[in-house]
Amino acid sequence: MERDLIEYIAKSLVDDPSAVSVRTVETEAGLTIELRVAPADIGKVIGKQGRIAKAIRTVLSASSVRGNKDVRLQILD
């Protein structure tokens, strides 16, 4: 569910939605979601002073409370 949410948000923000790639990785600490976008779109996903990335992480945190698990988002180059 969280993976689909991140993919939907990222595709809505970027100019090249076909370049959006979302991968989930199970770790000891919980679930890590890795987000990759086109190099030209990284700024759109991060936002000024990281505001958009922080907002995405807040939404992700709120959605993961239902599942009672720790979910983290990494935005990769």
C-alpha positions in Angstrom: 0.0 0.0 0.0 2.7 2.5 0.9 4.6 1.6 -2.2 1.6 2.5 -4.4 1.1 5.7 -2.5 4.7 6.9 -3.0 4.6 5.9 -6.7 1.3 7.9 -7.2 2.6 11.0 -5.5 5.9 10.9 -7.3 4.3 10.4 -10.7 2.0 13.4 -10.0 5.0 15.6 -9.3 7.5 14.9 -12.0 7.6 15.7 -15.7 8.7 12.2 -16.8 6.4 9.7 -14.9 7.8 6.8 -16.9 11.2 7.3 -15.1 9.7 6.8 -11.6 10.9 3.7 -10.0 9.8 2.6 -6.5 11.4 -0.4 -4.7 10.7 -1.8 -1.2 13.4 -3.3 0.9 12.8 -5.2 4.1 15.3 -4.4 6.8 15.7 -5.2 10.5 14.5 -1.7 11.3 11.4 -2.0 9.2 10.5 -1.3 5.6 12.5 1.1 3.4 11.0 2.5 0.2 13.6 3.6 -2.4 12.4 6.2 -4.9 14.2 6.9 -8.1 13.2 9.6 -10.6 14.8 11.2 -13.7 17.8 13.4 -12.8 15.9 16.5 -14.0 13.0 15.7 -11.7 14.9 15.2 -8.4 14.4 18.9 -7.4 10.6 18.5 -7.9 10.4 15.6 -5.6 12.7 17.1 -2.9 11.3 20.7 -3.2 12.7 23.9 -1.8 14.6 23.2 1.5 13.2 19.6 1.3 9.6 20.6 2.0 8.0 18.3 -0.5 10.2 15.3 0.6 9.2 16.1 4.2 5.5 16.2 3.3 5.8 12.9 1.4 7.5 11.3 4.5 4.7 12.7 6.7 2.0 11.2 4.6 3.9 7.9 4.5 4.3 8.0 8.3 0.6 8.5 8.7 -0.3 5.7 6.4 2.1 3.3 8.1 0.6 3.8 11.5 -2.3 1.6 10.5 0.1 -1.3 9.8 2.0 -0.6 13.0 5.4 -0.7 11.2 8.3 1.6 10.6 8.5 2.8 7.0 11.2 5.0 5.7 11.6 6.8 2.4 15.0 7.2 0.5 15.2 9.4 -2.5 18.1 8.0 -4.6 20.1 9.6 -7.4 
